[in-house]
Amino acid sequence: MNIVGICACTAGIAHTYMAREKILQAAKARGDGCFIETQGTIGPENVLTPEQIKQADVVILAVDVKVSGEERFAGKPLVRVGTATVIKDAKAVLDKVQAALDKR
């Protein structure tokens, strides 16, 4: 599964980056491709390219606030989840996403 997404928390500091790291680790363990942008207090980092988005099977928004640039994902399956959920168990989130994609 090829995953792209955005992580952003209310403070734009700790949970933003913790969520990104947890998703990246879980994706790597599953053998998935994964690119995650962050939108924190210092602005967007690791900004997704149009090619990364085009090749994605799914978009995961691990966010607690409104993020900019969602229109980039038009036509892609999109999953919205809080940062705390992916910090707690990113693998379970990715497993559920994969199961939902498999049913399509």
C-alpha positions as CSV (number, residue, x, y, z in Angstrom):
1,M,0.0,0.0,0.0
2,N,1.3,3.5,-0.9
3,I,0.4,6.0,1.8
4,V,0.6,9.8,1.9
5,G,-0.8,12.0,4.6
6,I,-0.6,15.0,6.8
7,C,0.0,15.2,10.6
8,A,-1.0,18.3,12.6
9,C,-2.0,18.7,16.2
10,T,-3.5,21.7,18.1
11,A,-0.2,23.0,19.4
12,G,1.7,22.0,16.2
13,I,4.6,20.7,18.1
14,A,5.0,17.3,19.9
15,H,2.0,15.3,18.7
16,T,2.4,16.4,15.1
17,Y,5.9,14.9,14.9
18,M,5.2,11.9,17.1
19,A,2.2,10.9,14.9
20,R,4.3,11.2,11.8
21,E,7.1,9.0,13.2
22,K,4.6,6.4,14.4
23,I,2.9,6.2,10.9
24,L,6.3,6.0,9.2
25,Q,7.5,3.2,11.5
26,A,4.3,1.2,11.1
27,A,4.3,1.6,7.4
28,K,7.9,0.5,7.2
29,A,7.2,-2.6,9.4
30,R,4.3,-3.5,7.0
31,G,6.4,-3.0,3.9
32,D,4.2,0.0,2.8
33,G,5.5,3.1,1.0
34,C,4.8,6.2,3.0
35,F,5.3,9.9,2.8
36,I,3.9,12.2,5.6
37,E,3.8,16.0,5.6
38,T,3.7,17.9,8.8
39,Q,1.9,21.2,9.4
40,G,3.3,22.4,12.7
41,T,4.2,25.7,14.3
42,I,7.1,26.2,12.0
43,G,5.0,25.7,8.9
44,P,4.7,22.8,6.5
45,E,7.6,20.3,6.3
46,N,8.2,17.3,4.1
47,V,5.6,18.8,1.7
48,L,4.1,16.1,-0.5
49,T,4.9,16.2,-4.2
50,P,2.2,15.8,-6.9
51,E,3.9,12.6,-7.9
52,Q,3.7,11.1,-4.4
53,I,0.1,12.0,-4.2
54,K,-0.6,10.5,-7.6
55,Q,1.0,7.2,-6.7
56,A,-0.8,7.0,-3.3
57,D,-3.5,4.3,-2.7
58,V,-4.8,6.2,0.4
59,V,-4.4,9.5,2.2
60,I,-4.3,9.5,6.0
61,L,-4.9,12.8,7.8
62,A,-3.8,12.3,11.4
63,V,-5.0,15.7,12.5
64,D,-6.6,17.5,15.4
65,V,-7.0,20.8,13.5
66,K,-7.9,22.0,10.1
67,V,-5.0,21.7,7.6
68,S,-4.3,23.4,4.4
69,G,-4.1,21.7,1.0
70,E,-6.7,19.0,1.3
71,E,-7.9,19.7,-2.2
72,R,-4.6,18.0,-3.4
73,F,-6.2,14.7,-2.5
74,A,-9.4,14.9,-4.5
75,G,-10.4,11.5,-5.8
76,K,-8.2,9.6,-3.4
77,P,-9.5,7.5,-0.5
78,L,-9.1,9.6,2.6
79,V,-9.0,8.5,6.2
80,R,-9.2,11.2,9.0
81,V,-8.0,10.2,12.5
82,G,-6.7,12.0,15.5
83,T,-3.0,12.2,16.3
84,A,-3.5,10.4,19.6
85,T,-5.0,7.4,17.8
86,V,-2.0,6.9,15.6
87,I,0.5,7.6,18.4
88,K,-1.2,4.9,20.4
89,D,-1.4,2.2,17.7
90,A,-0.4,3.3,14.1
91,K,-0.2,-0.4,13.0
92,A,-3.8,-1.0,13.9
93,V,-4.8,2.1,11.9
94,L,-2.9,1.0,8.9
95,D,-4.3,-2.6,9.2
96,K,-7.9,-1.2,9.2
97,V,-7.1,1.1,6.2
98,Q,-5.7,-1.9,4.3
99,A,-8.8,-4.0,5.2
100,A,-11.1,-1.3,3.9
101,L,-9.1,-0.9,0.7
102,D,-9.2,-4.7,0.2
103,K,-13.0,-4.6,0.4
104,R,-13.3,-2.1,-2.5
